[in-house]
Amino acid sequence: MAGFSSLAREVRADLRAARQRDPSALGVRSVAMVATWPGIQALLAHRVAHAIHRAGVPVLPRTIAYVARALTGVEIHHAATIGEGLFIDHGAGVVIGETAIIGDGVTLYQGVTLGGTGFETGKRHPTVQDNVTIGSGAKLLGPIEIGHGAKIGANSVVVRDVPPNSTVVGVPGHPVRVDGRRVEGPDTDWIHLPDPVADAMRALSIRVAELERLVSELGGTPPAADPANVHLLRPVRGRNPAGG
Ligand SMILES: CC(C)(COP(=O)(O)OP(=O)(O)OC[C@H]1O[C@@H](n2cnc3c(N)ncnc32)[C@H](O)[C@@H]1OP(=O)(O)O)[C@@H](O)C(=O)NCCC(=O)NCCS
């Protein structure tokens, strides 16, 4: 029965989390959020299913999880352990596996998977510590540990433990910031990876431009107005998309 007594507190904390972390919740009443926020509905259903599961009732928890998935697009295994104040933004496509453990104050965006690699039994899903943010489409696979306060970039695929207070991006995911500082040292820049195809095209374009110049010299014609060239893309800078 311990599970049921904490239910109301957990639901209140989930609503508070959604209100604090979703700018679009400003001025929306709690009842409207429960009625129209799929992430909140999925969590509410999970809280109930998990409490019933812990009370030893068979079948019903699985049925609740199934109905919640059909309604919200969020699949949370009824046995998954979820702390207080989880916020699932947008909902659609989130999958949380059976042995996943989520701490307090965690934020998940749409399309996040806390899954297994497909080869393990027993504890086979990630453990996510407190105050972690996981960007849309990120896949966290296996019984890995995501340290508290970590940020996982959108569309990362994370298969190794993540240090606390770090930012991890890429496929496979690698830390690019730890405690707010750039990760230093050789082979640690996982964002600006070498691009051999672009390098080959650049080398070819230089050789084509040289040939065009020679041909125009030999033929006495003016050089091509637009010689073969490959331009480097300007690095894009902008606002942090988190919070949408
Ligand atoms: C990772 C994230 C949380 C930013 O964390 P941060 O600690 O503030 O890190 P920064 O923005 O300083 O980015 C660190 C580096 O990683 C790069 N980066 C950030 N997110 C990335 C991603 N998803 N994939 C690849 N590289 C990424 C940045 O370009 C930056 O590179 P730089 O070192 O060349 O400047 C954020 O970019 C992100 O992915 N948020 C998810 C938001 C989301 O899913 N929104 C959905 C709303 S509907």
The ligand as an SDF file (V2000), in Angstrom:
LIG
                    3D

 48 50  0  0  0  0  0  0  0  0999 V2000
   22.9240   19.2430  -25.7590 C   0  0  0  0  0  0  0  0  0  0  0  0
   22.0790   20.4670  -25.4310 C   0  0  0  0  0  0  0  0  0  0  0  0
   21.2230   20.1630  -24.1900 C   0  0  0  0  0  0  0  0  0  0  0  0
   22.9530   21.6710  -25.1460 C   0  0  0  0  0  0  0  0  0  0  0  0
   23.7420   21.4920  -23.9930 O   0  0  0  0  0  0  0  0  0  0  0  0
   24.8450   22.5530  -23.5020 P   0  0  0  0  0  0  0  0  0  0  0  0
   25.5700   21.9590  -22.3550 O   0  0  0  0  0  0  0  0  0  0  0  0
   24.1670   23.8690  -23.3010 O   0  0  0  0  0  0  0  0  0  0  0  0
   25.8380   22.5690  -24.6840 O   0  0  0  0  0  0  0  0  0  0  0  0
   26.1260   23.6450  -25.8300 P   0  0  0  0  0  0  0  0  0  0  0  0
   24.8560   24.2070  -26.3930 O   0  0  0  0  0  0  0  0  0  0  0  0
   27.1540   24.6050  -25.3020 O   0  0  0  0  0  0  0  0  0  0  0  0
   26.7750   22.6810  -26.9140 O   0  0  0  0  0  0  0  0  0  0  0  0
   28.0250   22.0730  -26.7210 C   0  0  0  0  0  0  0  0  0  0  0  0
   28.5320   21.6720  -28.0860 C   0  0  0  0  0  0  0  0  0  0  0  0
   27.7470   20.5480  -28.5400 O   0  0  0  0  0  0  0  0  0  0  0  0
   27.1330   20.8430  -29.8110 C   0  0  0  0  0  0  0  0  0  0  0  0
   25.8020   20.2490  -29.7760 N   0  0  0  0  0  0  0  0  0  0  0  0
   24.7590   20.6390  -28.9900 C   0  0  0  0  0  0  0  0  0  0  0  0
   23.7080   19.8220  -29.1780 N   0  0  0  0  0  0  0  0  0  0  0  0
   24.0930   18.9080  -30.0950 C   0  0  0  0  0  0  0  0  0  0  0  0
   23.4360   17.7890  -30.6750 C   0  0  0  0  0  0  0  0  0  0  0  0
   22.1780   17.4860  -30.3370 N   0  0  0  0  0  0  0  0  0  0  0  0
   24.1240   17.0360  -31.5710 N   0  0  0  0  0  0  0  0  0  0  0  0
   25.4170   17.3580  -31.8960 C   0  0  0  0  0  0  0  0  0  0  0  0
   26.0960   18.4050  -31.3650 N   0  0  0  0  0  0  0  0  0  0  0  0
   25.4390   19.1710  -30.4820 C   0  0  0  0  0  0  0  0  0  0  0  0
   27.0910   22.3740  -29.8820 C   0  0  0  0  0  0  0  0  0  0  0  0
   27.1130   22.8210  -31.2090 O   0  0  0  0  0  0  0  0  0  0  0  0
   28.3620   22.7720  -29.1420 C   0  0  0  0  0  0  0  0  0  0  0  0
   29.4490   22.6730  -30.0310 O   0  0  0  0  0  0  0  0  0  0  0  0
   30.7410   23.6640  -29.9320 P   0  0  0  0  0  0  0  0  0  0  0  0
   31.6040   23.0320  -28.8770 O   0  0  0  0  0  0  0  0  0  0  0  0
   31.3180   23.6220  -31.3030 O   0  0  0  0  0  0  0  0  0  0  0  0
   30.2400   25.0040  -29.5350 O   0  0  0  0  0  0  0  0  0  0  0  0
   21.1590   20.8700  -26.5880 C   0  0  0  0  0  0  0  0  0  0  0  0
   21.9240   21.2360  -27.7070 O   0  0  0  0  0  0  0  0  0  0  0  0
   20.1640   19.8050  -26.9700 C   0  0  0  0  0  0  0  0  0  0  0  0
   20.4120   18.9180  -27.7840 O   0  0  0  0  0  0  0  0  0  0  0  0
   18.9730   19.9600  -26.3300 N   0  0  0  0  0  0  0  0  0  0  0  0
   17.8650   19.1190  -26.5860 C   0  0  0  0  0  0  0  0  0  0  0  0
   16.7010   20.0220  -26.8610 C   0  0  0  0  0  0  0  0  0  0  0  0
   15.5090   19.2940  -27.4460 C   0  0  0  0  0  0  0  0  0  0  0  0
   15.4800   18.1030  -27.6200 O   0  0  0  0  0  0  0  0  0  0  0  0
   14.5210   20.0800  -27.7450 N   0  0  0  0  0  0  0  0  0  0  0  0
   13.3140   19.5820  -28.2910 C   0  0  0  0  0  0  0  0  0  0  0  0
   12.3030   20.6700  -28.1420 C   0  0  0  0  0  0  0  0  0  0  0  0
   10.8250   20.2150  -28.9620 S   0  0  0  0  0  0  0  0  0  0  0  0
  1  2  1  0
  2  3  1  0
  2  4  1  0
  2 36  1  0
  4  5  1  0
  5  6  1  0
  6  7  2  0
  6  8  1  0
  6  9  1  0
  9 10  1  0
 10 11  2  0
 10 12  1  0
 10 13  1  0
 13 14  1  0
 14 15  1  0
 15 16  1  0
 15 30  1  0
 16 17  1  0
 17 18  1  0
 17 28  1  0
 18 19  1  0
 18 27  1  0
 19 20  2  0
 20 21  1  0
 21 22  1  0
 21 27  2  0
 22 23  1  0
 22 24  2  0
 24 25  1  0
 25 26  2  0
 26 27  1  0
 28 29  1  0
 28 30  1  0
 30 31  1  0
 31 32  1  0
 32 33  2  0
 32 34  1  0
 32 35  1  0
 36 37  1  0
 36 38  1  0
 38 39  2  0
 38 40  1  0
 40 41  1  0
 41 42  1  0
 42 43  1  0
 43 44  2  0
 43 45  1  0
 45 46  1  0
 46 47  1  0
 47 48  1  0
M  END
$$$$
